[in-house]
Amino acid sequence: MAWTQKVLRVDLATGSCTPEALNMDWAHQYLGQRGLASRY
C-alpha cells in the first residue's frame, strides 16, 4: 500500500473515476482506510 494523499472517487452510474486531493484534517481525525471511508 502506498500513501499518495489522494482519494479515488468512483461513480458506478457513469463508470467514471476521478482522483481528488485528500482532506488532511479528515485523515488525522479518521485514522485508517475504514475511518476515512466512513467519512467520504
C-alpha positions as CSV (number, residue, x, y, z in Angstrom):
1,M,0.0,0.0,0.0
2,A,1.2,3.5,-0.8
3,W,0.3,6.8,0.7
4,T,-0.4,9.3,-2.1
5,Q,-2.7,11.7,-0.3
6,K,-5.4,11.2,-2.9
7,V,-8.8,9.7,-2.9
8,L,-10.3,8.0,-6.0
9,R,-14.0,8.8,-6.3
10,V,-15.8,6.1,-8.4
11,D,-19.2,6.8,-10.0
12,L,-20.8,3.5,-10.7
13,A,-23.6,5.0,-12.7
14,T,-21.3,6.5,-15.3
15,G,-18.3,4.3,-14.8
16,S,-16.0,7.3,-14.3
17,C,-13.1,7.6,-11.8
18,T,-11.9,11.0,-10.5
19,P,-8.9,11.5,-8.3
20,E,-9.3,14.1,-5.5
21,A,-6.9,15.6,-3.0
22,L,-7.3,14.0,0.4
23,N,-8.6,16.3,3.1
24,M,-5.7,16.1,5.6
25,D,-7.9,17.3,8.5
26,W,-10.1,14.2,8.0
27,A,-7.1,12.0,7.6
28,H,-5.9,13.0,11.1
29,Q,-9.4,12.6,12.6
30,Y,-10.4,9.3,11.0
31,L,-7.3,7.1,11.2
32,G,-7.1,4.2,8.7
33,Q,-9.0,3.4,5.5
34,R,-12.2,2.3,7.2
35,G,-12.4,5.5,9.1
36,L,-11.8,7.6,6.0
37,A,-14.3,5.6,4.0
38,S,-16.9,6.2,6.6
39,R,-16.3,10.0,6.3
40,Y,-16.3,10.1,2.5
